[in-house]
Amino acid sequence: MNIILLGPPGAGKGTQARHLVETRNMVQLSTGDMLREAKDSGTEMGNMVADVMARGDLVTDEIVIGLIREKLEDTTDHGGFIFDGFPRTLAQATALGELLEATGKPLDHVIQLGVDDEALVARISGRSTCGNCGEVYHDVTKPQPADGKCEKCGASDFKRRADDNEESLRNRLMEYYKKTSPLLGYYYAHNMLTRVDGLADIKEVQDSITKVLDA
């Protein structure tokens, strides 16, 4: 099964993707992770990525699709792919769809993590993560443990994004909606889109996604 998780920054795509990796043996394909991995891989594609990033240029859609193609060709047994952070434009969606069809791994579901912007800004503004395992904490709803150690892995290196502040968040949301909103109509027209409440309790969101995938 292959799915796309859509949602603005902070909607919980990474959290839900990690849950699917753990419970369904799926493979999370995050654009940022793939680029960082490729840059240090020493492969031909990796060298292209390293050169582009060294120049400070934007990585082209062709390169990202090439990285995804490499992942799709991996014959390791798993439960399918989760596309997190890609596609972001209609051109990327078309290219991804063609690649998936060509490799015999068609797209099954597109899940939108719907959010209220004001509530999302409040949620993200207090967010921090474990620098080791990525576990997410929040000043109000899930404070960092009193002993200063991550409850999941025991590390004590917590990070807070410099742009997790109200002004930056609103700018990121505006940019997200400007580029990504057309995807909702595109996947709705293809009868693939399902919306779940991205601001619900994490377990509730997990259950909603499970219902979609098991339907």
C-alpha positions in Angstrom: 0.0 0.0 0.0 1.3 3.4 -1.0 0.0 6.7 0.5 0.6 10.4 0.6 0.2 12.4 3.8 -0.8 16.0 3.1 -0.9 18.8 5.7 0.7 22.1 6.6 3.9 22.3 8.7 3.2 21.0 12.2 0.0 19.0 11.3 1.6 15.8 12.5 2.6 14.1 9.3 5.9 13.0 10.7 4.4 11.6 13.9 1.7 9.6 12.0 4.3 8.4 9.4 6.5 7.0 12.2 3.5 5.2 13.7 2.8 3.6 10.3 6.4 2.6 9.9 6.3 0.9 13.3 2.9 -0.8 13.0 2.7 -1.6 9.3 6.3 -1.9 8.3 5.9 0.9 5.8 8.8 3.0 4.5 8.6 6.7 5.1 9.9 8.8 2.2 10.6 12.3 3.4 12.1 14.6 0.9 14.5 16.2 3.4 15.7 12.8 4.7 16.2 11.5 1.2 18.3 14.5 0.2 20.4 14.4 3.3 21.0 10.6 2.8 21.8 11.0 -0.9 24.2 13.9 -0.3 26.4 11.6 1.8 25.9 8.4 -0.2 28.7 8.9 -2.8 26.4 7.6 -5.6 26.0 9.4 -9.0 22.6 10.8 -7.9 24.0 11.7 -4.5 26.8 13.6 -6.0 24.3 15.6 -8.1 22.4 16.4 -4.9 25.6 17.4 -3.1 26.6 19.7 -6.0 23.2 21.4 -6.1 23.1 21.9 -2.3 26.7 23.2 -2.2 25.7 25.9 -4.7 22.7 26.8 -2.6 20.3 26.0 -5.5 16.9 24.4 -5.2 16.9 20.7 -5.9 14.9 20.0 -9.1 11.8 17.9 -9.3 13.7 15.6 -11.6 16.3 14.9 -8.9 13.7 14.2 -6.3 11.8 11.9 -8.6 15.1 10.1 -9.3 15.7 9.6 -5.6 12.2 8.2 -5.2 12.7 5.9 -8.1 15.8 4.5 -6.4 13.7 3.8 -3.2 10.9 2.2 -5.2 13.4 -0.2 -6.8 14.5 -1.5 -3.4 13.3 -5.1 -3.2 13.3 -5.2 0.6 10.1 -6.6 2.0 7.9 -3.9 3.5 4.3 -2.7 3.8 4.5 0.1 1.2 5.6 3.7 1.0 4.5 6.8 2.8 5.2 10.1 0.9 5.7 12.8 3.5 6.4 16.3 2.1 6.1 15.3 -1.5 4.4 16.1 -3.8 3.8 19.8 -3.1 2.8 21.0 -6.6 0.6 19.7 -9.4 3.6 19.1 -11.6 5.2 16.9 -8.8 1.9 15.1 -8.3 1.7 14.2 -12.0 5.4 13.1 -12.1 5.0 11.0 -9.0 1.8 9.3 -10.4 3.5 8.4 -13.6 6.5 7.0 -11.7 4.3 4.9 -9.5 2.3 3.5 -12.4 5.5 2.7 -14.3 7.0 0.8 -11.4 3.8 -1.1 -10.7 3.3 0.6 -7.3 0.2 2.7 -7.7 -1.0 5.2 -5.2 -3.8 3.9 -2.9 -4.7 6.8 -0.6 -4.1 10.5 -0.1 -4.8 11.5 3.5 -5.2 15.1 4.4 -4.5 16.1 8.0 -6.9 18.9 8.3 -6.2 21.7 10.8 -7.5 25.0 12.2 -4.7 27.5 11.5 -5.1 29.3 14.9 -5.0 26.1 16.8 -2.0 24.9 14.8 0.0 28.1 15.5 -0.7 27.7 19.2 0.4 24.0 19.1 3.6 24.5 17.2 4.8 27.6 19.0 5.5 25.5 22.1 7.0 22.5 20.2 10.3 20.9 20.8 11.8 17.5 19.7 14.3 15.0 20.9 17.5 15.5 18.9 18.2 11.8 18.9 14.9 10.0 18.1 12.6 12.8 17.0 10.0 12.4 19.7 7.8 15.5 19.9 7.1 17.5 23.1 5.1 20.6 23.8 5.3 23.1 26.6 1.6 22.8 27.4 0.3 19.5 26.2 3.3 17.2 26.5 6.2 18.9 28.5 9.7 17.5 28.4 10.2 15.0 31.2 11.2 16.5 34.5 14.5 14.5 34.6 15.5 16.1 31.3 15.6 12.8 29.4 13.5 11.7 26.4 10.9 9.2 27.6 11.4 7.2 24.4 15.1 6.9 24.0 16.6 8.5 27.2 18.6 11.2 25.3 18.9 14.6 26.8 19.4 16.7 23.6 16.2 18.6 23.0 15.8 20.9 20.0 13.4 23.8 19.2 13.2 25.1 15.6 14.2 28.8 15.3 11.2 29.3 13.0 8.7 27.8 15.3 7.3 31.2 16.3 4.0 32.8 15.3 5.3 35.2 12.6 7.3 32.5 10.9 4.6 29.9 11.2 2.0 32.2 9.6 4.4 32.8 6.7 5.0 29.1 6.3 1.3 28.4 6.3 0.6 31.0 3.6 3.4 29.5 1.5 2.1 26.0 2.0 -1.5 26.8 1.0 -0.4 28.8 -2.0 1.6 25.9 -3.4 -0.3 22.9 -2.1 -4.0 23.8 -2.2 -4.4 22.7 -5.8 -3.3 19.2 -4.8 -6.5 18.8 -2.8 -8.7 19.3 -5.8 -6.4 17.1 -7.9 -6.6 14.1 -5.6 -10.3 14.7 -4.9 -11.0 14.5 -8.6 -9.1 11.2 -8.7 -11.2 9.9 -5.8 -8.2 9.3 -3.6 -8.5 12.1 -1.0 -9.7 11.5 2.6 -9.6 14.2 5.3 -9.0 13.4 8.9 -8.8 15.8 11.9 -5.1 16.5 12.3 -5.6 18.4 15.6 -7.3 15.5 17.3 -5.5 13.5 19.9 -2.6 11.6 18.4 -4.3 8.2 19.0 -7.5 9.4 17.5 -5.7 10.5 14.4 -3.9 7.1 14.2 -7.3 5.4 14.5 -8.8 7.6 11.7 -5.9 6.8 9.4 -6.2 3.1 10.2 -9.9 3.1 9.2 -9.0 4.7 5.9 -6.3 2.2 5.2 -8.3 -0.9 6.3 -11.5 0.1 4.5 
